[in-house]
Amino acid sequence: MKRIRLAAVIGTAAITAAGLGAGAAITACGSTGQAPAAAATPGGSPYSYYRSMMGRLYGGGSAGSMMDGASYGWMMGGAGYRWMMGGLTAPAWMRGHALPGFMMGATRDPGKIMGQLWANAPGPRVSPSQATTLGSQIPAGATVSRARRQVTFSGATVRLTVVASPADGPDETFRLAGMTDPAIVVKAGARVTIQVVNADQDTAHGLVVTASQARASWMPMMTARPAFAGSALWFLGNPTSAGMHAGTLSFTASTPGTYRYLCPVPGHAQKGMTGTFRIT
């Protein structure tokens, strides 16, 4: 893999992940089926893949490489890994509403960069036919109103699958129960588990439930935080011959209100990859 310059990759990682928390069984950066950020301790195949990828990009933190020095060297180790898994331990300047100018020089689509980097990351996969079935099926215990484009759950346990950008649907959208970006309604206190499948052939996607009701910005993760602990899934890499990346996030819908679910990859929510998440 050829080395991609600092602004294109570190800047992309920062704007897609800065300031967010991870969830149970979260899939961050495409390394699927992982534990929450609090438990995302270095070790195992996801961490090995992370080290290998970062080493190829930045020379393993060797003297004179782009990962050398206090500013970036931390990303090669456990602290950087936990942050990339959704932790809140990023440097203060990564948690603000703007990034340093040197990080804004990316010349490629951030989603395409991260989709390529994490395409071969370890983790569960589903076949294209499975993704089609999952995106069309009505979740157990759900009531669907196609007229209102809404999926309503009345139980204390909510399980659903969302497919990101299926090939036979509009680009930059989610599919649930055969609908595009439907409203999701759950009861207060429900334990919500969302499986996310990236069906897009050349772009990373993720899903975050956020409290922000403002019009989606190009960099939603710089202006909005997850509404609940565990309600963030950064992004899944591009599909490969092994199948489409699948990851799971899990959280408790503890506070009634109207929230939004969106794709955290820069530009995607602004293009319409977002929907309403309501707790009654």
N, C-alpha and C positions, 0 to 999 in steps of 0.2 A: 504494500500500500504506500503510495507516495505521501510524503510529508505535507500536511496542509498547514498553512501559516497560522500563527497564534490568533490573530484577529478572527479568522474564519471559524475556528473550532472552540477555543476557550470562550470567545465571545458568544458563540452559539450556545454552548453549554450553560453559560451564565444567564442568558436571557430566557432560556427555556426552563431552568430549574431554580433560579435564585429565590430564596425566601420561602420555599414551600416545604411542607411536612410530608412524610411518606405514610403509607397505610399497610395494614396487615396483608401479607402475601403480595406486596407491591412489586411491580415490574418497573424498574427504573432503567432507562437507557437500553431497553430491550433485553436485559438479563432477567428473564421472567421467573416467576414463582419464588421470589425472594421474601425474606422476612421484612418487617417494618424497619425503618431507618434506625430506630433505637436498638434493634437487634441485628442490624446489617454489619456485623463484625467481619473484618477481613478473613478470608478463608474460603475454600471451595472453588468450583469452576467459574462462577460469575466473577469473583475477585481476580482469579488468574487471567480471565479474558480481559478484564479491565486493565490490569497491569501490562499485559501484552500489547493491547491496543495503544495505550498511552505511551508505552515505550517506543513503539514503532513511529508514533507521531512526533515525540519529543526527545528521542535519544535516551530514554531511560533515566533522565535527570542527571546525565553526565555533565562534567564541567564544560561550559560553553554552549550547552544545548538550550533550547527554549524553556525547558523545565528546570533549569538551574537557578539557584538563588531562592531567597525567602519568599518572593512574590508568588512563584508558581510551583516550586518544588514540593509543597505540601500536597498537591493534587496527585502525585505518584503514589502516595501511601494511604494508610487507613483513613485519615481525615478527609482526603479528597474523595475516596471511595464512598464513605458514608454520606458526604454531601451530594455526590452524584446519585446516590440512592434515595435522595429526598430529604436529607437532614437539614437542620437549620444552622449548621456550623460554618457556613460560608463566610468569608471576610465581610466586614461591614459595608465596604463599597459595592459588594454584589447584592446587597439587600435594599438598595435605594431605588428611586424612581428613574434614575438615569445611569448609564454606564459611561466609564471613561472613554474619551474620544478614540483612543487607540484600539478599543474593542469593537468599534463600529465600522471597521473597514472590510467586512465580509463582502465578497463579490459573488457568492453563490447562495442559493436558496438554503436556509438553515435546516429545513426539514429534509432536504435531499442529502445534505452532508451527514446528518445524524443517522438517517435511514441506512446509508451505505456503511458507516462506521460500525453500526450495531447489527447489521444483517446476519452475521454468523454467531452472534452471542448465544450462549447456552440458554435453555429454557423450553417450556412446552410449546408445541406447534399444533395447528389444525390444518386440515386440507381445505382447498377451495370449496369443495362440495359441502364440507362440514360448516364452513363459514356462511355459506348461502342458507343452510338450514337454520343455523343459530340466529342469523339476522332476521329471519322471517317468522320464527316460532313465537307464540304467545307464552310469556313466562308463567310458571305455576303460580296460582293464587292471584293472578292479575285480571283486571277488567279493562278491556280496550274499547275506546271510543275513537273510531276513525274520523268521525265528523269533527270532533274537537282535537284530534291528533294527540291523544292522551292515554297513558298507561297508568292505572291506579291499583295500588296494593293496599289491602286492608289488614294483613296479618303482621305479626311481630317479627317475622323473618322474611326478608326480601332478597330474591336472587334473580338476576337478569344478565343477559349478554348483549353487548353493544358492539356492532361491527363498524369499524372506521373506513369510510370511503370504499364501499363495495363497488366492484367493476361495473355493475349494471345500474348504478344509481348516480345521482349528482356528485360532482367532485367536492371535497372538503365538507363532508356531512357524516353524521352518524346514522346507523339504521338499527332500530329496535322494534320488534313485533311487526316487521314489514313496513314501518313508517320512517320518515325522514325527520330527525331531530324532534321527536315527540316530547311533550311535557311528561314528567314522571312525578307521581304523587304517592307519598308514603305516610304512614302514621308516625306520630312522635314516639320516639323510643325504639323504633324498629331497627333491627340489625340489618344493614344493607351490604350485599356483596355484589359487585359488578365485575363481570368478566369482559375484558376488552380484547378484540381481535383486530389486528392491523391488516386489512385487505388491500391496501394501496401498494402498488408494485414498486414505486420509486420514491416514497416519502414516509418519514416517520410520523407517527401519530400517538397521542396519549389522551387521558381524560382526567379532569380535575373538577370537583364540586366546590364552587367558590361562593362566598357571600356577596360578592360584588354584583350590583345590578346595572352598573354603568355600561354604556356602549363598549363593546369589546375593543381593546386596543391592539396594536400590532404585537406588542409584547405583554400579554396578559399577566404573565408571572412576575412582572416588575411592578404591577399595580394592584394585584389581588392575591390574597392568601387562601389556602384551603378553608372551607367552612368548618370542617371537623377533622380531628386527628384520624389520619388514614384515608382521607378522601382525595388523594392525589396519586396519579400514575403518570410518570413523566412522559416517556415515549417508548414505542416499540419499533425495532428495526424493520427494514424491508423484508418481505417474504423471500424465501429461497426455495430450492428444490426440496428442502426438508419440510416445507409448509409455511404457514403464516404464523407470526409471533402472536402468542396469547398471554395475557397477564391479568391479575386479579387485584382489586383494591377492596377494602372492607372497613366499614365505619358504623358508628351508631348515630342515627338521625335524632339527635337529642333535643334540638330546639326548634319549635314550630316557626315557620316563615317561608319566604320565597327566595330561592337560591338559583344559581345557574350551574350547569355542567358545560364544560368546554374543552377543546383541544388546546393544550399549552404550547404547542409548537408555534413560533412566531408567524403571524399572519393568518393562521387557520381560523381562529375564532372570529376575527374581523371579517373573513370571507363568508361566515355563516355557520361554522362548525360549532354550534352551541345550542342549548335548549334550556327550558325551565325545569327546575327540581324543587318541588313544593312539599313541605312537611306540614301536616294538618293535625 
